[in-house]
Amino acid sequence: MQRRHFICTAAAASMAGAAPWLARAQQPVPGATKSMASSACGKTVYLTFDTGHMGIAQLVAQVLQKHKVLVTFFAANEPAKEGGSSLGDFWAPWWRARAEEGHQLASHTYDHMYWLADIRDKATGQVTHFKVRPSAGPRTGQSFVVSAAEYCEEIARSARRLKQITGRKTLPLYRAPGGKTSPALIAAAQQGGYQQVGWAPAGFLGDELPSDKYPNERLLAQALKNIRGGDILLAHLGIWSRQDPWAPAALEPLITGLLDRGFCFRTLAEHPAYQGWIAQHR
């Protein structure tokens, strides 16, 4: 992680050459291929979980264990219903157990830091900083400006904490909170050694939506109808605003339904769009 932090710091210096820097952000992920990761099935999906209040974390783990499904977790240090925060000592055994089971871990930024806007130099028009607002940590709800190096360090903090807990390196991937990004933000993360990961339109599983308007039955039916091979799926380990928990009510029938339809589950370590990047940066 020391080397990554140095690279993150170097990202600030690269701001002066923003034009080629931004161009790289719009190019395909290094090492991407058209073929799917090798597997015994013809339809692979990649289930991912972002942290949340952790209220359903144990239930999620039990369902994944039961069906022998491996996933990728993107972790931030968010407030938890019990035990302080999601990357605190209370939840450390949970993360160690997931790593030992073979799940992959990656950063979701440490303080769940939302990107709000690019800040450009008035003279050159080049992006030099980013306006952000974290939803966790000591500056929760505050909007402020960070440099590229500071944003990279925010990503690296979570990766370091996960390695401290599990003894294992995280994937050199991260997910921006809310999926909110810009080409410049993505390029800054790449300069720091981290590739941003989004999700497929059909892979938005809807656990962030209000349960009165989007009950679990509706979300499940929609997912089973629309998910296709290659899709990256997104869910959370607990959403404060959702009254009817999404897991295990919708998670288990989603997994069994996809398995019955001939799908198989893989972690993002096997995703063809990220394998080359991982090999170069892990």
N, C-alpha and C positions, 0 to 999 in steps of 0.2 A: 504493500500500500504506500510505502515511502515514495516509490518511483511514480505512482499515479499522482500523488500530491504535487510532486515536482512538475509533472506534465500539466496539471491543472494550473499551477502558477504560471507556466509558460504560455498558457492560452491567452493571458492578458496581453502579453507582448505581441501576439499574432493579430491583435485587433487592428493594428496599423495597416495590415494587408487584408482588409475585410473583403475585398471583391473576390479573390480566388478562394478565400475562406468560406464565403457564402456559397460559392459555386459548388464546392465539395459537399456541402450539406444537402444539395438537391440531387446528388448522384446516387445510384443504387448502393445498398449496403455492401461493403467489400466482401467478396467471397460468395455473394448470392448466386444461386443456381435456380434453374427452372424445375429441376426434379425434386420430389419430396424426399425427406429423410428416409433412409432404408428402414423398412418395417414389414411385418408379416401381413399387414392389412393394406388396403388400397385407399383408405380414407383416414388421414391423421388429423387430429385437432389438438390444440395446445391450450389447456385450461390454465388460467393464471388468476391469482388472488392478490389484491392490494390489501394492506392493513386497514383497519377501522377500529371500532371499539373493542374488538376481540371477543365479544359476547358469544359468538357462534364458533370460535376457533376450535374448541374441543370437538364439537359436533362435526365440523368440516374434516378434522383429522380422522375421526372414527369412520366416516363415510369413505374417505380415500383409502384408508387401511382395508376396509371391508371389501372394496372392489379392486384393490391393487392398482390404483390409479396414481401416477406421479404427475405433479404440477410444478409450476414456477410461482414463487411468492415474491412480491415486491414490497419491501418493508420500509416504513417510516416510523418514527417514534411518536405515535399518536396517543392521545388520552385513551385509557382503557376503562371498561366498566368496573374492573377489579384489578388490583395490582399495579396501580400507577399508570404506566405507559407501555406501549406495545413492545418496545425494545428494552424495557427495564428488567431488573433482576427477577421479578415475579414470573415473567414470561420467558426467561432464558431457557429453562428446561424444555419448554414447548418447541422453541426454535431448534434446539439441539436434537430433539427427537425427530423433527421433520428432516433435518439434514442427514441423520443416520438412516432414515428410511429411503433416501435417494432423491428427495425433492430438491429442486434448485432454488437458490435464493439470490435476490438482486435488490438494488436500491430503489427507493421511492422518494428520494431526498430524505434528510433527517427530520426536519421540522415540517414536512408535508408542505413544501414551499410552492405556491402557485405562481406561475409566470403571468404577468399582467400586460406588459408592453416592452418593446425594445426602446432603448434610449440612444438617439443618434447625435453625433457631433454636429453642431450647427454649421461649422465651416466645411466639413467634408461629406456630411450625410451618412457616414459610416456608423454602424452600430458599435457602441463602446461599452454600454452597461444595460442592465435589465431591471425593470420595475417588478417587484415581487410582493407577495403577501402570504406568509405562512399561516396555517391553521393549527399549528402546534408549537410548543416551545415558548421561550420567554417573550417573543415578539408576536404572539398570536393575534391575528386580525390587523396588524399594522402593515401599512404599505411603505416600502422603502426601496432603495436602489442598491444593486450589487454589481460587482465586476464579473467578468467571465471566470476569473480565477476563484472568486468567492462562490459563484454558483457551482463550479466543479467541486469545490471543497464541501459544499452542502451535500452533493451526491456521494462523495467519498466517505463522509462521516457515517452514513448508514452502512456502507459496505464494510468499513472498519469495525463497526459495532457487531455486525453479523459474524464477521470472522473471529472477533474476540469471544463471542458466545459459543460458536460451533467449532472453531479451530479449522474452518474450511474457507477457501476463497469463494467469494460470490462470483456470479457471472458478470462480465464487463458490460452489463446492460443496465438500463434504468427506465423507469416510467415516470414521466412528468405528472404530478398531481392534476387530476381532471383532464389529462391528455392535452393540456394547454401548452402550446409551443409556438415557436417561430423558426424559420430557417436558421437565423443567427443563434438562437438558443440551442438548437440541435447541433449546430456546428461547434459551439462552445463545449458541449458535453463530449462530442467526438474528439476534440482536441485534448480533453482530459482522459480519454480512454474509455468512454461510456457511450453506447449506442442506445438511443431512445426507442422504446417499444410501444406501439399502440395496440389496437385490437380491430378485428373485422367488424363491419356494421352489424352483421348477424350475431357476432360474438358479444355484443353488449347485452348482458343477461338481465339487466333491469333491476338489480337489487337496490339501486340508489333511488328508484322511483317510489312515490307514495303507494302504499299497499292498498289503500281504498280504491284508487283508480286503476292500479296495476296489480291485481291479486296474483299470487304465486301460480295459480292454474293458467292464467293468461300468459304469463311470462314463460312458463314451461312449454306450452303449446307453440308459442311463437318461436322459441329457440329450436325445438325439435323439427319444426317445419322449415326453418330458414338456414340453419347451420350447414356448411359445406366443408369438404375436405380441405385442409390447409388453414382453416380459420383459427385465429387467436381469440380465445374467449376470456371475458373479464367479469370477475365477481369480487366481493370484499369479505373481510372477516368481521363484518358488523357495521351497519349503517344506523346512526343515531336516529334519523328521522323516520325510518321504516318501522311501523308498528307490528306487522306480521313478518317475523324473520324469514328470510329467503331460504336459509339452510336450517335443518336438512330437508325441509318440505319440498323444495324444488330441486335441490342439488342431487339427491339420490335418484329420483326418477329421470333427471336429465342424463346422468351418467349411464344408468341402465338402458334408457331409451336410445342413446347414441351407440352403446355397445351392441344392442339388439339390431341396429341398423348397419352394422358392419364397421363402425368407427373404432379407432384406437386412440389412446391418449399418450402424448409425449411431452417432455419438458422442452423449453426453448433452447436448451443445449443441443437439441437435435433438429432445430428448425433450419431449413436450408438457407434462409435469408440471413441467418446470424452465425452459422457455423464457421465461416471464414473469419469474421470479426472476432469471434471468441478465440479461435486458434491464434490470432495475431496479438490479442490483448490480455488474455487471461494470465 
